Amino acid sequence: MPRLIAFRHPRPRRGSATRRILPVFLPQHGCPGRCRFCSQRLQTGLDRKPLAEHHAQLAAELDRLYRTGSQPLEIGFYGATFTALPEPWPERFVALAASYMKQGLIARIRCSTRPDACDFSLLSRLRDLGLELVEIGVQTFDAEALARSGRGHGPAEALAGCRAVSEASLALGLHLMPGLPGQSGAAFLRDVDTAVSLEPESVRLHPCLVLAGTPLAEDLTAGSYRPWGLARTINLLALALLRLWSRSVDVIRLGVAPEEAFVTSILAGPWHAALGQRAMSLALYLHVRSRAAALGLPASRLHLPRRYQSDVRGWRGELLPAWRKIGLEPEALIVWDREFFLLEA
Ligand code: SF4
């Protein structure tokens, strides 16, 4: 009688319904300098303008959404070092958003910031006003990569910032950037382990790209920076996903959205329109392969839930040769409406 193993997709199940996030971009406001890879103008498609203008624009937009009976939204203040905006702007923005919480339009308020701008007393005041989640653009905890990326702080500050968010009873989100100058694959996976140890609610993984007009583009021209290749990046992202998922950390973004203006400004780096799908598919394959190894290879059949059919095949069927290597020809990948079942040969 062949043995079988039943299992679920390794991605953690989301506890609550995902809500639309209304992003409010405040490009590079509050940043103490410019990180070598950063171009918020290209990433947000917006030019920098005074905070008072952003505030007035947001007030008008929230009023419009309220009057038109929009579904409840989350609001996210992005593209800036939100907790280093000049006083009293952090409080003013959060208070404006919070005034629509009572009316049911805003369900949650989040912001992004740098780890060295996480002052405990400011975080506590913002929490009291209604802020719930702080996403920290840590990018890396690696000393050399931080220095060569022009971040202006070291690993100790990166860790302290994350801890301050948790100590202020705020939910923590982390952004990591694999492929920074001076960063090895092993250092990225150490970053992932550090991230896991901080128990974030969510993580975003944005591989480092060289954007036109950035200091990193100069490094590329000078030959002092070589971006990671696409295949290496996908492999490392898949390993990172498995580590994060195994500790129930949700990965809410992999790579950047394929918007034309942004994509045409990429000079080099591991960009692909289906990067996230390719990394998630590979992570699923690696997960199943480890299950198959527990049975003793080769396997004879994999029954898979219909919703994961394209994930199992991989982008344009790129994983089919890998399935063959563990004994699973395409006809042995059987779609059905239950969870995963793997049978030994
Ligand atoms: S802190 Fe963030 S937004 Fe500011 S320059 Fe660095 S990467 Fe860009």
Boltz pocket constraint, residues with backbone or C-beta under 6 A from the ligand:
constraints:
  - pocket:
      binder: B
      contacts: [[A, 28], [A, 31], [A, 32], [A, 33], [A, 34], [A, 35], [A, 38], [A, 39], [A, 40], [A, 79], [A, 80], [A, 81], [A, 114], [A, 137]]
      max_distance: 6.0
